[in-house]
Every structure is written in structure tokens, then in C-alpha cells.
């Protein structure tokens, strides 16, 4: 956290609404992205992000300044999203650096074709995440999108560290297998469509 962020945080805790608004502007993207990954739709993610900042505002006096503000606000978001998933009764793929770009919500500034390709991948990733239990999904998102430590995830989800590692290992293997199957089917569909549209050779 830089000096400006620290100053805004101190002022916000003291009751300065303008300083809190600056914190919202600073953290709205990571909070929205986490909610998007957890809930799967832009509308739900926007609602969850708003609720997250509302809860953060109401509980700011109880914030422990020894703790990372980023971790604190993202934990509020993750807990809210888990609650929403439970209400819905919803009971390792590759994450190498070069692939992380398409794991983020689509960039509206990119061209139409690039956006469509990204959206298709977004939908595929979201379909896989939707099949995980709320806690497993939260653990995966926190670990691989936000680089939480095993200890931080365990604390936020009320799990043991060994349980977190087990859940992540199991989830990653499950997602990896499903991802490969999905990509194979997609490739077969594209090839079949291409062959139908190609003119026969004479």
C-alpha cells in the first residue's frame, strides 16, 4: 500500500467519505473480478461488489490496520459470494502466466473478434468453476487469481491448511480433466464446421 492509500485509509476510518470513495475506486476492479469469478455473471458481480463495499464501510471501525486492507476487503467479497452461492443451492487446468490474460473478464477495448473469443473462453472457465462447491471455488479463486497463501485461505474459509491443500489439489485435477475434454470437443466441433464449409477438391 502506497502513502496515498495509507492516508486515504486512515482518513476513511476517521469518517472521511471522500477518502473511502477513493479506496472504492482503487479496489473496485479486483473486488469485481473476484465476485465475477465466484458468481459467474456481470450483474451478480456488480451487485456483490456494491454489497462488499457497503459492508466494508459499515465495518471500517473494526478493521485491524495490522492486516492487509486488500485481503480484508476481498475476504468480505468472498464470504458474501459464498453466501449467495449457498442461497442458490449450489452445493488443474493450466494457469500459466501466458494464459492469465484470458482468465480476466473481457476487455471492452479489444476488437469484436478478440472479445468474442475471450468471452467463449470466459464461459468455458466459468462452467468449470460452477461445478465446484462454494468453498472449493472460493479456494481456487483466492489461490490462483489472487495469490492468497494457504494460511490466508484457511483463515478466511475456516479450514485447516492441509484441508485447503487437499481441496485445491482435488479441484485442480478435476478442472484439468474437464478442461481438456471441453477443449477436445470444441476443436472437433470447429473442424467439423470447417469441413462442411470447405469446397470439395476436384
C-alpha positions as semicolon CSV with decimal commas, in nm:
position;residue;x (nm);y (nm);z (nm)
1;X;0,000;0,000;0,000
2;X;0,149;0,336;-0,101
3;X;0,140;0,657;0,104
4;X;-0,175;0,787;-0,064
5;X;-0,362;0,463;0,005
6;X;-0,249;0,463;0,367
7;X;-0,360;0,823;0,406
8;X;-0,699;0,754;0,245
9;X;-0,747;0,455;0,473
10;X;-0,668;0,650;0,789
11;X;-0,897;0,933;0,682
12;X;-1,174;0,688;0,587
13;X;-1,155;0,522;0,929
14;X;-1,188;0,867;1,083
15;X;-1,511;0,919;0,889
16;X;-1,397;1,089;0,567
17;X;-1,640;0,965;0,300
18;X;-1,436;1,115;0,015
19;X;-1,131;0,916;0,125
20;X;-1,339;0,598;0,135
21;X;-1,468;0,676;-0,217
22;X;-1,106;0,687;-0,335
23;X;-1,045;0,343;-0,181
24;X;-1,352;0,212;-0,363
25;X;-1,217;0,345;-0,694
26;X;-0,883;0,181;-0,623
27;X;-1,016;-0,161;-0,526
28;X;-1,336;-0,189;-0,730
29;X;-1,170;-0,384;-1,014
30;X;-1,013;-0,665;-0,802
31;X;-1,332;-0,690;-0,595
32;X;-1,549;-0,706;-0,907
33;X;-1,320;-0,966;-1,067
34;X;-1,337;-1,190;-0,760
35;X;-1,716;-1,161;-0,749
36;X;-1,736;-1,231;-1,122
37;X;-1,532;-1,549;-1,083
38;X;-1,738;-1,660;-0,786
39;X;-2,086;-1,578;-0,919
40;X;-2,042;-1,605;-1,294
41;X;-2,243;-1,311;-1,429
42;X;-2,161;-0,939;-1,460
43;X;-2,487;-0,830;-1,297
44;X;-2,443;-1,052;-0,993
45;X;-2,078;-0,946;-0,969
46;X;-2,172;-0,577;-0,972
47;X;-2,433;-0,630;-0,700
48;X;-2,187;-0,830;-0,491
49;X;-1,914;-0,568;-0,532
50;X;-2,152;-0,294;-0,417
51;X;-2,256;-0,503;-0,117
52;X;-1,890;-0,572;-0,037
53;X;-1,803;-0,202;-0,018
54;X;-2,119;-0,129;0,179
55;X;-2,019;-0,390;0,435
56;X;-1,662;-0,264;0,438
57;X;-1,787;0,090;0,502
58;X;-2,013;-0,023;0,788
59;X;-1,734;-0,226;0,950
60;X;-1,442;0,008;0,885
61;X;-1,408;0,099;1,252
62;X;-1,344;-0,270;1,325
63;X;-1,074;-0,307;1,058
64;X;-0,742;-0,423;1,203
65;X;-0,481;-0,192;1,048
66;X;-0,212;-0,454;1,101
67;X;-0,388;-0,661;0,838
68;X;-0,368;-0,601;0,463
69;X;-0,666;-0,390;0,353
70;X;-0,672;-0,575;0,020
71;X;-0,700;-0,911;0,194
72;X;-0,967;-0,774;0,428
73;X;-1,193;-0,633;0,157
74;X;-1,151;-0,938;-0,069
75;X;-1,238;-1,166;0,223
76;X;-1,562;-0,969;0,269
77;X;-1,635;-1,022;-0,101
78;X;-1,556;-1,394;-0,091
79;X;-1,774;-1,457;0,215
80;X;-2,064;-1,268;0,061
81;X;-2,030;-1,464;-0,264
82;X;-2,020;-1,797;-0,078
83;X;-2,342;-1,698;0,099
84;X;-2,502;-1,613;-0,235
85;X;-2,395;-1,947;-0,383
86;X;-2,542;-2,132;-0,088
87;X;-2,867;-1,947;-0,138
88;X;-2,870;-2,070;-0,496
89;X;-2,828;-2,425;-0,355
90;X;-2,509;-2,484;-0,550
91;X;-2,362;-2,740;-0,345
92;X;-0,551;-2,831;-1,260
93;X;-0,636;-2,657;-1,558
94;X;-0,339;-2,461;-1,681
95;X;-0,289;-2,129;-1,507
96;X;0,049;-2,043;-1,654
97;X;0,135;-1,673;-1,676
98;X;0,084;-1,651;-2,051
99;X;-0,272;-1,774;-2,010
100;X;-0,374;-1,546;-1,725
101;X;-0,481;-1,271;-1,966
102;X;-0,793;-1,461;-2,072
103;X;-0,882;-1,552;-1,716
104;X;-0,984;-1,191;-1,652
105;X;-1,326;-1,054;-1,754
106;X;-1,333;-0,945;-2,123
107;X;-1,161;-0,617;-2,209
108;X;-1,419;-0,393;-2,384
109;X;-1,139;-0,202;-2,560
110;X;-1,034;-0,505;-2,765
111;X;-1,168;-0,574;-3,113
112;X;-1,500;-0,759;-3,162
113;X;-1,341;-1,090;-3,271
114;X;-1,094;-1,089;-2,981
115;X;-1,374;-1,008;-2,737
116;X;-1,589;-1,293;-2,872
117;X;-1,300;-1,541;-2,837
118;X;-1,232;-1,421;-2,484
119;X;-1,599;-1,442;-2,392
120;X;-1,615;-1,801;-2,517
121;X;-1,318;-1,892;-2,300
122;X;-1,470;-1,699;-2,010
123;X;-1,789;-1,901;-2,040
124;X;-1,595;-2,228;-2,053
125;X;-1,388;-2,142;-1,744
126;X;-1,700;-2,027;-1,562
127;X;-1,882;-2,350;-1,648
128;X;-1,600;-2,543;-1,483
129;X;-1,592;-2,322;-1,175
130;X;-1,969;-2,354;-1,141
131;X;-1,930;-2,728;-1,090
132;X;-1,721;-2,679;-0,775
133;X;-1,871;-2,641;-0,427
134;X;-1,875;-2,281;-0,295
135;X;-1,577;-2,335;-0,064
136;X;-1,372;-2,517;-0,329
137;X;-1,450;-2,242;-0,579
138;X;-1,352;-1,974;-0,328
139;X;-1,025;-2,154;-0,253
140;X;-0,941;-2,186;-0,624
141;X;-1,021;-1,821;-0,699
142;X;-0,832;-1,692;-0,396
143;X;-0,526;-1,905;-0,467
144;X;-0,491;-1,882;-0,845
145;X;-0,638;-1,540;-0,923
146;X;-0,539;-1,351;-0,610
147;X;-0,234;-1,545;-0,489
148;X;-0,358;-1,595;-0,134
149;X;-0,130;-1,816;0,075
150;X;-0,261;-2,150;0,202
151;X;-0,265;-1,999;0,551
152;X;-0,474;-1,699;0,440
153;X;-0,724;-1,921;0,260
154;X;-0,751;-2,148;0,563
155;X;-0,818;-1,848;0,787
156;X;-1,080;-1,695;0,557
157;X;-1,267;-2,021;0,492
158;X;-1,235;-2,165;0,844
159;X;-1,038;-2,466;0,720
160;X;-0,710;-2,629;0,815
161;X;-0,410;-2,570;0,589
162;X;-0,399;-2,941;0,500
163;X;-0,767;-2,926;0,407
164;X;-0,702;-2,626;0,181
165;X;-0,416;-2,805;0,005
166;X;-0,629;-3,116;-0,038
167;X;-0,923;-2,918;-0,178
168;X;-0,700;-2,728;-0,420
169;X;-0,526;-3,044;-0,539
170;X;-0,855;-3,225;-0,592
171;X;-1,018;-2,926;-0,761
172;X;-0,725;-2,861;-0,991
173;X;-0,716;-3,224;-1,109
174;X;-1,091;-3,219;-1,166
175;X;-1,078;-2,891;-1,357
176;X;-0,779;-3,002;-1,564
177;X;-0,959;-3,316;-1,683
178;X;-1,279;-3,130;-1,762
179;X;-1,088;-2,852;-1,939
180;X;-0,907;-3,096;-2,167
181;X;-1,233;-3,273;-2,250
182;X;-1,402;-2,942;-2,325
183;X;-1,117;-2,824;-2,549
184;X;-1,115;-3,153;-2,741
185;X;-1,488;-3,126;-2,808
186;X;-1,451;-2,762;-2,913
187;X;-1,171;-2,849;-3,156
188;X;-1,375;-3,136;-3,304
189;X;-1,676;-2,908;-3,350
190;X;-1,468;-2,639;-3,522
191;X;-1,305;-2,893;-3,754
192;X;-1,643;-3,042;-3,843
193;X;-1,785;-2,698;-3,923
194;X;-1,480;-2,611;-4,130
195;X;-1,507;-2,932;-4,334
196;X;-1,875;-2,865;-4,406
197;X;-1,797;-2,521;-4,544
198;X;-1,493;-2,613;-4,749
199;X;-1,544;-2,680;-5,119
200;X;-1,462;-3,035;-5,230
201;X;-1,145;-3,071;-5,432
202;X;-1,185;-3,170;-5,797
